[in-house]
């Protein structure tokens, strides 16, 4: 999971209802009103990222490795900063501050740095690779599957972060709806003091649901 704020606290029917409205908890396919509301919330979210000129967000990835010997928990911190239309920097670090990957586009060149071992635990050895290439004409060349001209591979995988995709893609609606098989409105929650809609999306190619906490006031994703 990744979060831009604190752990979400269920507040349906509380102070957040004034900011977010009062939508019933429901599956979109079973309630036409819920379906329209979810579509409206997701499109507001996409529009918010689409008109944002400068952006910077920080968050955490929390994970756990389980095996017969027990389990190990790990934390990554990440940062995504963007200046429309050609500048973007995304960084992933371990909890001890050690950088594991970075994507930096300055308008002229793109630097990619990544750990080929993909080992999340502190103290684990890293095999790192650097790649510096001329920046393509548009950043969507790293994000979109279909685009006129050459497509580029983001070796760092940092542009898979949802905010990076929504900021740079020429088809941000498609980024949200890709492979979706069912939508659920799961109520209102407080995330780090921000009132958010909680929307769950089941996808055909994922074993688990993709959940977004979308701030009611701004449309930004505060947690995923």
The 8 nearest C-alpha neighbors of each residue, nearest first, counted from 0:
[[1, 60, 61, 223, 2, 62, 59, 222],
 [2, 0, 60, 59, 223, 222, 61, 58],
 [1, 3, 222, 58, 4, 59, 223, 221],
 [2, 4, 58, 221, 222, 57, 59, 1],
 [5, 3, 191, 2, 190, 221, 6, 222],
 [4, 6, 191, 190, 7, 2, 3, 192],
 [5, 7, 190, 8, 4, 191, 2, 189],
 [8, 6, 190, 189, 188, 5, 9, 191],
 [7, 9, 189, 188, 10, 6, 190, 191],
 [10, 8, 188, 11, 189, 7, 187, 186],
 [9, 11, 188, 13, 187, 8, 12, 189],
 [10, 12, 187, 13, 186, 9, 188, 16],
 [11, 13, 16, 10, 14, 15, 21, 187],
 [14, 12, 10, 15, 11, 16, 17, 187],
 [15, 13, 16, 17, 12, 10, 18, 11],
 [14, 16, 18, 194, 17, 13, 19, 10],
 [15, 17, 20, 19, 12, 14, 18, 13],
 [16, 18, 15, 20, 19, 14, 21, 13],
 [19, 17, 15, 16, 20, 215, 216, 194],
 [18, 20, 16, 215, 17, 15, 21, 196],
 [21, 19, 16, 17, 18, 22, 15, 215],
 [20, 22, 16, 23, 19, 12, 17, 11],
 [21, 23, 20, 24, 186, 33, 184, 36],
 [22, 24, 25, 21, 186, 33, 184, 185],
 [25, 23, 185, 184, 186, 22, 26, 183],
 [24, 26, 184, 23, 183, 27, 33, 185],
 [25, 27, 183, 29, 28, 182, 184, 30],
 [26, 28, 34, 33, 29, 30, 182, 183],
 [29, 27, 26, 30, 34, 31, 181, 182],
 [28, 30, 27, 26, 31, 25, 33, 34],
 [29, 31, 33, 27, 32, 28, 34, 26],
 [32, 30, 34, 33, 35, 27, 29, 28],
 [33, 31, 35, 34, 30, 36, 27, 37],
 [32, 34, 36, 27, 30, 31, 35, 37],
 [33, 35, 27, 31, 37, 32, 36, 38],
 [36, 34, 38, 32, 33, 37, 39, 31],
 [35, 37, 33, 39, 38, 34, 32, 40],
 [38, 36, 40, 34, 39, 35, 33, 41],
 [37, 39, 35, 41, 36, 40, 42, 34],
 [38, 40, 36, 42, 37, 41, 43, 35],
 [41, 39, 37, 43, 42, 38, 36, 44],
 [42, 40, 44, 38, 43, 39, 37, 45],
 [41, 43, 45, 39, 44, 40, 46, 38],
 [44, 42, 46, 40, 41, 45, 218, 47],
 [43, 45, 218, 41, 47, 42, 46, 219],
 [44, 46, 42, 48, 47, 43, 49, 171],
 [47, 45, 49, 43, 44, 48, 42, 50],
 [48, 46, 44, 49, 45, 50, 218, 43],
 [47, 49, 51, 166, 45, 46, 50, 165],
 [48, 50, 46, 47, 51, 166, 45, 165],
 [51, 49, 48, 47, 52, 46, 166, 45],
 [50, 52, 48, 49, 53, 47, 54, 83],
 [53, 51, 83, 82, 50, 54, 81, 84],
 [54, 52, 82, 81, 51, 83, 55, 80],
 [53, 55, 81, 80, 82, 52, 51, 56],
 [54, 56, 80, 79, 81, 57, 53, 78],
 [57, 55, 79, 78, 80, 54, 58, 3],
 [58, 56, 78, 77, 3, 79, 55, 59],
 [57, 59, 3, 2, 77, 76, 78, 1],
 [60, 58, 76, 1, 2, 75, 77, 61],
 [59, 61, 1, 75, 0, 74, 76, 62],
 [60, 62, 74, 0, 73, 59, 1, 75],
 [63, 61, 73, 72, 74, 60, 64, 0],
 [62, 64, 72, 71, 73, 65, 70, 61],
 [63, 65, 71, 70, 72, 66, 62, 73],
 [66, 64, 70, 69, 63, 71, 67, 68],
 [67, 65, 69, 68, 70, 64, 71, 63],
 [66, 68, 69, 65, 70, 64, 71, 63],
 [67, 69, 66, 70, 65, 71, 64, 63],
 [70, 68, 66, 67, 65, 71, 64, 63],
 [69, 71, 65, 64, 66, 63, 72, 68],
 [72, 70, 64, 63, 65, 73, 69, 120],
 [73, 71, 63, 62, 64, 70, 74, 61],
 [72, 74, 62, 63, 120, 61, 119, 71],
 [73, 75, 61, 94, 60, 62, 93, 76],
 [74, 76, 93, 60, 92, 59, 94, 77],
 [77, 75, 59, 92, 58, 91, 60, 93],
 [76, 78, 91, 58, 90, 57, 59, 92],
 [77, 79, 57, 90, 89, 56, 58, 80],
 [78, 80, 89, 56, 55, 88, 57, 90],
 [81, 79, 55, 88, 54, 87, 89, 56],
 [82, 80, 87, 54, 53, 86, 83, 55],
 [83, 81, 53, 86, 52, 84, 87, 54],
 [84, 82, 52, 85, 81, 53, 86, 51],
 [83, 85, 82, 86, 167, 52, 138, 137],
 [86, 84, 106, 83, 138, 87, 82, 105],
 [87, 85, 105, 82, 104, 106, 81, 84],
 [86, 88, 81, 104, 80, 103, 82, 85],
 [87, 89, 103, 80, 102, 79, 104, 81],
 [90, 88, 79, 102, 78, 101, 80, 157],
 [89, 91, 101, 78, 77, 100, 102, 92],
 [90, 92, 77, 100, 99, 76, 98, 101],
 [93, 91, 98, 76, 97, 99, 75, 96],
 [92, 94, 75, 97, 95, 96, 76, 74],
 [93, 95, 96, 74, 75, 92, 76, 97],
 [96, 94, 93, 97, 121, 92, 98, 75],
 [97, 95, 93, 94, 92, 98, 76, 75],
 [98, 96, 93, 92, 95, 99, 94, 121],
 [97, 99, 92, 100, 91, 96, 93, 90],
 [98, 100, 92, 114, 91, 113, 97, 93],
 [101, 99, 113, 112, 91, 90, 98, 155],
 [100, 102, 90, 112, 89, 111, 91, 103],
 [101, 103, 111, 89, 88, 110, 90, 112],
 [102, 104, 88, 110, 109, 87, 105, 101],
 [105, 103, 109, 87, 86, 106, 108, 88],
 [106, 104, 86, 107, 108, 103, 109, 87],
 [107, 105, 85, 86, 104, 108, 134, 109],
 [108, 106, 134, 105, 133, 109, 104, 135],
 [109, 107, 134, 133, 132, 104, 105, 106],
 [108, 110, 104, 134, 132, 103, 131, 133],
 [109, 111, 131, 103, 130, 102, 104, 112],
 [112, 110, 102, 130, 129, 101, 155, 131],
 [113, 111, 129, 101, 100, 128, 155, 130],
 [114, 112, 100, 155, 127, 128, 99, 115],
 [113, 115, 127, 126, 116, 117, 99, 125],
 [114, 116, 126, 117, 127, 113, 128, 125],
 [117, 115, 118, 114, 126, 125, 127, 124],
 [116, 118, 115, 114, 119, 125, 99, 113],
 [119, 117, 116, 120, 123, 125, 124, 114],
 [120, 118, 117, 73, 121, 93, 123, 75],
 [121, 119, 123, 118, 73, 122, 93, 72],
 [122, 120, 123, 119, 93, 95, 94, 73],
 [121, 123, 120, 124, 125, 119, 95, 118],
 [122, 124, 121, 120, 118, 125, 119, 116],
 [125, 123, 122, 126, 118, 116, 121, 120],
 [124, 126, 114, 127, 116, 123, 118, 115],
 [127, 125, 114, 115, 116, 128, 124, 113],
 [128, 126, 114, 113, 115, 125, 129, 112],
 [127, 129, 113, 112, 114, 130, 126, 115],
 [130, 128, 112, 111, 131, 127, 113, 110],
 [129, 131, 111, 110, 112, 132, 128, 109],
 [132, 130, 110, 109, 111, 129, 108, 133],
 [131, 133, 109, 108, 134, 130, 110, 111],
 [134, 132, 108, 109, 107, 135, 131, 110],
 [133, 135, 108, 107, 109, 132, 106, 136],
 [136, 134, 137, 133, 138, 140, 108, 107],
 [135, 137, 134, 138, 140, 85, 106, 139],
 [138, 136, 135, 139, 140, 85, 84, 134],
 [137, 139, 140, 141, 167, 85, 135, 136],
 [140, 138, 142, 168, 141, 143, 137, 167],
 [139, 141, 150, 138, 151, 142, 137, 143],
 [142, 140, 151, 139, 152, 153, 138, 150],
 [143, 141, 139, 140, 168, 164, 144, 158],
 [144, 142, 145, 139, 140, 168, 141, 146],
 [143, 145, 146, 142, 150, 140, 141, 139],
 [146, 144, 143, 147, 150, 140, 142, 148],
 [145, 147, 148, 143, 144, 140, 150, 149],
 [148, 146, 149, 145, 150, 140, 144, 143],
 [147, 149, 146, 150, 140, 145, 136, 135],
 [148, 150, 151, 140, 147, 146, 135, 141],
 [149, 151, 140, 141, 148, 152, 146, 144],
 [152, 150, 141, 140, 153, 149, 142, 135],
 [151, 153, 141, 154, 150, 142, 140, 156],
 [152, 154, 155, 156, 141, 151, 158, 157],
 [153, 155, 156, 152, 111, 113, 112, 157],
 [154, 156, 113, 157, 153, 100, 111, 112],
 [157, 155, 158, 153, 154, 159, 160, 152],
 [158, 156, 159, 155, 160, 89, 102, 101],
 [157, 159, 160, 163, 156, 164, 142, 153],
 [158, 160, 157, 156, 161, 164, 163, 142],
 [161, 159, 158, 163, 162, 157, 164, 156],
 [160, 162, 164, 163, 159, 165, 158, 174],
 [161, 163, 165, 164, 160, 166, 220, 48],
 [164, 162, 166, 158, 160, 161, 165, 167],
 [165, 163, 161, 162, 167, 166, 168, 158],
 [164, 166, 171, 162, 163, 167, 168, 48],
 [165, 167, 163, 48, 164, 162, 49, 168],
 [166, 168, 164, 139, 165, 138, 163, 169],
 [169, 167, 139, 170, 171, 164, 165, 142],
 [168, 170, 171, 139, 167, 143, 165, 146],
 [169, 171, 168, 173, 172, 174, 143, 165],
 [172, 170, 174, 165, 173, 168, 169, 45],
 [173, 171, 175, 174, 170, 176, 45, 42],
 [172, 174, 176, 171, 170, 177, 175, 178],
 [173, 175, 171, 172, 177, 176, 170, 165],
 [176, 174, 172, 173, 177, 171, 41, 45],
 [175, 177, 173, 179, 174, 172, 178, 200],
 [178, 176, 173, 174, 179, 175, 202, 172],
 [177, 179, 202, 203, 176, 180, 204, 201],
 [180, 178, 202, 176, 177, 201, 181, 203],
 [179, 181, 202, 201, 203, 178, 182, 200],
 [182, 180, 201, 200, 179, 183, 202, 27],
 [181, 183, 200, 27, 199, 26, 201, 184],
 [184, 182, 26, 199, 27, 198, 25, 185],
 [183, 185, 198, 24, 25, 186, 197, 26],
 [186, 184, 24, 197, 198, 183, 25, 199],
 [187, 185, 24, 197, 184, 11, 196, 188],
 [186, 188, 196, 11, 195, 197, 10, 9],
 [189, 187, 9, 10, 195, 8, 194, 7],
 [188, 190, 194, 8, 193, 7, 192, 195],
 [191, 189, 7, 193, 192, 5, 4, 6],
 [190, 192, 5, 4, 193, 189, 6, 7],
 [191, 193, 190, 189, 194, 5, 4, 7],
 [194, 192, 190, 189, 191, 195, 214, 221],
 [193, 195, 189, 15, 214, 188, 215, 190],
 [194, 196, 214, 213, 215, 188, 212, 187],
 [195, 197, 187, 213, 212, 186, 215, 198],
 [196, 198, 212, 185, 186, 211, 187, 184],
 [199, 197, 184, 211, 210, 183, 185, 196],
 [198, 200, 210, 183, 209, 182, 208, 211],
 [201, 199, 182, 209, 208, 181, 210, 202],
 [200, 202, 208, 181, 180, 179, 209, 182],
 [203, 201, 179, 178, 180, 205, 204, 200],
 [202, 204, 178, 205, 180, 179, 201, 206],
 [203, 205, 202, 178, 206, 179, 201, 207],
 [206, 204, 207, 202, 203, 208, 201, 209],
 [205, 207, 204, 208, 202, 203, 201, 209],
 [208, 206, 205, 209, 201, 202, 204, 200],
 [207, 209, 201, 200, 210, 199, 202, 206],
 [208, 210, 200, 199, 201, 207, 211, 223],
 [211, 209, 199, 223, 198, 200, 208, 212],
 [212, 210, 223, 198, 197, 213, 222, 199],
 [211, 213, 197, 222, 195, 196, 221, 220],
 [214, 212, 220, 195, 196, 219, 218, 211],
 [213, 215, 195, 218, 219, 216, 217, 194],
 [216, 214, 195, 19, 218, 217, 194, 196],
 [215, 217, 214, 218, 18, 19, 194, 195],
 [216, 218, 219, 214, 215, 47, 44, 213],
 [219, 217, 44, 214, 213, 215, 43, 47],
 [218, 220, 214, 217, 213, 44, 221, 47],
 [221, 219, 213, 222, 212, 214, 218, 211],
 [222, 220, 3, 212, 213, 219, 214, 4],
 [223, 221, 2, 212, 3, 220, 211, 1],
 [222, 211, 1, 210, 2, 0, 212, 221]]
